[in-house]
Amino acid sequence: GIRASSTSRGLGDVYNRQTKRSGSMRIGLFTESYVPVINGVSTSVRTLAEELARAGQEPIIIAPGFAGYVDSDPIPVLRIPSWRTIVNPDNPFAYPPLPLIGSPAALRGVSFDIVHTQHPFGMGLQAYRIAQLLKIPLIATFHTLYTDYTHYLPLPRSLTSAAIAVALRRFYQTCDAVILPSHEARRRLEAIGV
């Protein structure tokens, strides 16, 4: 379960361990939502990146490609191949890692001290793969209450909710630390065994 104690591997413990090792950290912030998409997650990621940079760290944002958009942020942004859905065409999603293709070109040869993903699916799986390859900590923030959005899928809600719960449990149990921005987020992950 999720608990805060002196023995838990909390976010501060993971970040502090990496900082002591290297002085400052190169942090890969993996997100499905980033400008020009404006929502709570993209705003949170931008704020986090700006504050990390202000603190002397080196954040790099990894986001889905957005046709026609040119990044102009002072924080570096790496864009990876993406696709769009019919239900949300204005928000592209990153392809998950593909076994025969390997990492997207933008991620080949990257070096991070830590990766922090905002999502458990396409971009989260990219973050997981990089963390495994580089043998570095994987941090995740559980922003979105995914089971609240199952009505967008053309399948029975009970089936999609169960499948999402299994995927979330598998993903978040692999993380070194999980940030829960609300009591409801915590309650939801605890309810599925994280």
N, C-alpha and C positions, 0 to 999 in steps of 0.2 A: 503494500500500500504506500501511499504518499504520506510522509511525515517529515517534520523538521526536528532534527536532533543533532547533537554533537557528532553522532556517528554517520549521519546521512551524507551523501555526496551532493551537497547543494551547489547552486550556481556559484556562490562566492568561493567555495572550496575549489571548484574546477578552474575558475578564472585565476584565482590566486596561485594555484599550483603551476599553471602555464606561465604566468607573469614572472614568478620567481625564477623559472627556468630560463627565460629569454629577455627579461627587462621590459620589453613592450611586445604586444601580440599582433600578429596579422590574423584578422578575424574574418572568416567568410560568412556573410549574412545571406542565407538562402531564403528567397521569398517568391511566392507566386504573384504577389501584388506589389507593384512598385510603379512610380510615375511612368507614363501619364495616367495610369489607373489611380484614382484617389479614393481611398477608403480607410477604415481604421487600421488595418494591417500595414498598408503602405505608409501611412503617417507615422505609425509606431516604429517601423524600420528606419525611416529617414531620421527620426528623432534619436533613436538608438545609435545610428551610425555617426551622427553629428556629435553626440555626447562622448562616444568612444574616441573619436578623433580629437576632440577638445581635451580629453584625458591622456593624450599621447599615444593612443593605440592606432593601428592601421586597419580600419574596416574596409572591406571590399564587398559590394553588394552583387549578388548573383541573382538575376531575374530573367523571366521569359522574354524572348525577343518580341518587339512590338513594331510591326511594319510601319515605316515612315517616321518613326520617332528617333531623335538624336539626343543622347544623354548630354546634359550640360552641368551636372552636379559636380562640386569639388571632390566628392567621394567617388572613387572609381566604381564603375558598374560593368560587370560582364554579363552579356546577354546570351542565352542559350536557345536552341530551337524550340519553338512552341506551336501550339495548335489552339483553335478556338471552338467553342461549343455553340450549339444553336440556342441554348437557354441563356447563355451569357457571352455574346459575341464580342463585347468590349473588354473582356478580361482574358487575355491569353494564358494558357497553362503550359508549363514545361513538360516535355516528354520525360518519362521516367528513364532510368538507365536501360539501355538495350544491350542484351548479352553479347551479340555478335558485333556490335558497332563500337562498344566501349564508351568512354567519356566524350561529351561534346567537345569540339575543337577549343572553345573558350575555356574549358577546364583542364585541358591537357597541359601538364607541366606546372600547374599552379602549386603554390606552397602556402599552407595556412598553419597556424599554431592551434587553432580551434575552429570548429564550425558551429554555427547557430542557425537552425532552420526555424521558419515560422509555420511550416506546413508538413504534414506527414506523408503526403502522396508524391506526385511527380518531383517537385523540388526537394521535398524531404528525403526521397530515395536517392536523389543526386547527392545531397549532403551526407547521407549515411555512407554511400559508396566512397566519397572522398575521405571521410573520417576513417573508414576501414583501411583504405589504401595508404593513407599517411600515418595511421596509428595515432590519431589525435582524438581528443574528447569531442563528443557530439552533444550539443545543447539544443533543446527545442522549446518553443513557446506554443502552448495550446490556446490559440486565439479563437478558433471557430468551432461552434457547437454543431458539428457536421450532421448529426442525426436530425436536427431541426430543418434540414434542407432536402430530406429524402423525397418529398413530394415533387421535386423537379425530375426525378428519374422515372422512366416508364415501367417500373416494376412494383410489386407489392411492398408497401412501407415496412412491414415486418421483416421481409427478406433483406431489403437494403439496410435497414437499421442493424440487423444482426451481422451482416457482412462488414459494415463500417465499424462496428464495435470490435470485431476480430482484428481488422486491419489496424485500428488505433491502438489496441492493446499490444499487438506484435511490435508496432513501431516504437511507441513510447517506452516500452520495457527495454529497448536497446539503447536508450539515451543515457548519458552520464548525469544529466540534470534536466528537469522539465520545469519551465516557468508557467505558473498558472495565474493569469491576470484577474481572475474572479473566483469567488467561492463556488459559483455554479460550475465553472470549468473543473475545479478540484473535485466537486461532487460527481461530475460525469465520469472523470477518469477513474476515481475510486470505485464507482459502480460497475465498471467493466474489468476491474482487477489490476489496475496500474497502481 
